[in-house]
């Protein structure tokens, strides 16, 4: 059974998600929250500390908390792993391999994966779903050195990231993500059950190990009605770079 401060944190999280407390507004004072939930101020401090750690609220000691975001910050692991992201939202992740084959690395593959042109890389096309509804297409190219560990993974494995960790100890440590919009082509439309030319949110990413060795690069396409991305930054931590479209 969850501790009382965890239950209160969940209730406040949901209230912020419903925009009962909008971004930029103040949460009620600790004394008011304590009276509302029938608990001590110490319990309220534990609850709001959890929300502060997630980036939902500012956590200045002795001051009312300011709402900073309408949803909790995603960890890198969740951004990299569709299955972890789905679980964080209380949804069930599904996955199915549509096609998988070795091909000689193209010039783009070689540059992104730091391989020589012609190296045998593994191309995998997967459909990802939330609670059975397709929301994402992943076109992933795996480097030649990790491809043999990816190839035998069952087609409906919900988390390749977790399987690679269990089987090989591989940890995805760093990633670069470029986000833009594209129109759904015939294959995209068919697999995602949308109309052709419907807008899709595209995330192109390269993921590396702790020592910077590229593991994979991927062209991921999300149904625009199923997902959105938010970026939280500050004057001291700005990870967002704006670029012109290629």
Long-range contacts (C-beta under 8 A, 24 or more apart in sequence): 4-37, 4-39, 4-43, 5-39, 5-43, 5-44, 5-46, 5-47, 5-50, 6-47, 6-50, 8-33, 8-37, 8-39, 8-43, 8-44, 8-47, 9-46, 9-47, 9-48, 9-50, 9-51, 11-37, 12-47, 12-48, 12-51, 13-51, 13-56, 13-72, 16-51, 16-56, 16-57, 16-67, 16-69, 16-70, 16-71, 17-70, 17-71, 19-70, 21-67, 22-67, 22-70, 23-67, 23-68, 23-69, 23-70, 24-66, 24-67, 25-66, 25-67, 26-64, 26-65, 26-66, 26-67, 27-57, 27-64, 27-65, 27-66, 27-67, 28-64, 29-64, 55-232, 68-232, 69-230, 69-232, 70-230, 71-230, 73-232, 76-175, 77-161, 77-172, 79-175, 79-177, 80-161, 80-172, 80-175, 80-205, 80-207, 81-159, 81-161, 81-162, 81-172, 82-128, 82-136, 82-138, 82-159, 83-158, 83-159, 83-161, 83-162, 84-159, 84-161, 84-162, 86-130, 91-130, 91-131, 92-130, 92-131, 92-132, 93-128, 93-129, 93-130, 93-158, 93-159, 94-128, 94-129, 94-130, 94-131, 94-132, 94-156, 94-158, 95-126, 95-127, 95-128, 95-129, 95-156, 95-157, 95-158, 95-159, 95-160, 96-126, 96-127, 96-129, 96-155, 96-156, 97-124, 97-125, 97-126, 97-155, 97-156, 98-125, 98-126, 98-127, 98-191, 99-123, 99-124, 99-125, 100-124, 100-125, 100-151, 100-155, 102-147, 105-141, 105-144, 109-141, 109-217, 112-141, 112-206, 112-214, 112-217, 113-141, 113-143, 113-206, 113-214, 113-216, 113-217, 114-213, 114-214, 115-143, 115-144, 119-144, 120-144, 120-147, 121-147, 122-147, 122-150, 122-151, 124-150, 127-191, 127-192, 130-226, 133-226, 134-191, 134-192, 134-193, 134-223, 135-192, 135-222, 135-223, 135-226, 135-227, 136-192, 136-220, 136-221, 136-222, 136-223, 136-226, 136-227, 137-188, 137-191, 137-192, 137-220, 137-221, 138-218, 138-219, 138-220, 139-218, 139-219, 139-220, 139-221, 140-216, 140-217, 140-218, 141-216, 141-217, 141-218, 142-215, 142-216, 143-213, 143-214, 143-215, 143-216, 146-170, 146-215, 146-216, 170-209, 170-215, 171-209, 171-210, 172-207, 172-208, 172-209, 172-215, 173-208, 173-209, 173-210, 174-207, 174-208, 174-209, 174-210, 174-212, 175-205, 175-206, 175-207, 175-208, 176-205, 176-206, 177-203, 177-204, 177-205, 178-203, 178-204, 178-205, 178-243, 179-203, 179-229, 180-204, 180-245, 181-224, 182-221, 184-221, 188-221, 192-221, 192-223, 194-223, 198-223, 198-224, 199-224, 200-224, 201-227, 201-228, 201-229, 203-229
